[in-house]
Amino acid sequence: MSVDDYREWVRYAEQDWQLVASLLRRKRPPTVAVCFHAQQSAEKYLKAL
């Protein structure tokens, strides 16, 4: 595994988390999508470890 591999996973995780934050700012956030992307973000952070 190269040094850049974990950084790539972190970038992907950050994108998911930014989407979660954006969706939560809506008046009626789509909860299924919020939960899905939060889970995806957590999974990608774990892969980065």
Secondary structure in CASP SS format (residue, H / E / C, confidence):
PFRMAT SS
TARGET T0000
AUTHOR 0000-0000-0000
METHOD secondary structure of the structure
MODEL  1
M C 1.00
S C 1.00
V H 1.00
D H 1.00
D H 1.00
Y H 1.00
R H 1.00
E H 1.00
W H 1.00
V H 1.00
R H 1.00
Y H 1.00
A H 1.00
E H 1.00
Q H 1.00
D H 1.00
W H 1.00
Q H 1.00
L H 1.00
V H 1.00
A H 1.00
S H 1.00
L H 1.00
L H 1.00
R C 1.00
R C 1.00
K C 1.00
R C 1.00
P C 1.00
P C 1.00
T H 1.00
V H 1.00
A H 1.00
V H 1.00
C H 1.00
F H 1.00
H H 1.00
A H 1.00
Q H 1.00
Q H 1.00
S H 1.00
A H 1.00
E H 1.00
K H 1.00
Y H 1.00
L H 1.00
K H 1.00
A H 1.00
L C 1.00
END
